[in-house]
């Protein structure tokens, strides 16, 4: 399960970057690639992402069962913060 958890986290981090930076084609391609890993390698379906003040929630279907994984919002958004703080990549 740890590998799936890592794959979900990696996808979520780059998805947040891609959503925040729609002009960033590299982030979009990377997000799409990580999504394909979740679908093809882990056979996940119906991914839904929501967030609240402290957590991101990913709901998905695996082996016909609905499951939810939670991730710390600050940890997920850290990659976006680093990218936007870097003068070469920031806005």
Secondary structure as UniProt FT lines:
FT   HELIX           2..20
FT   TURN            22..23
FT   HELIX           25..40
FT   STRAND          45..51
FT   STRAND          55..62
FT   TURN            63..64
FT   STRAND          65..72
FT   HELIX           73..85
FT   TURN            87..89
//
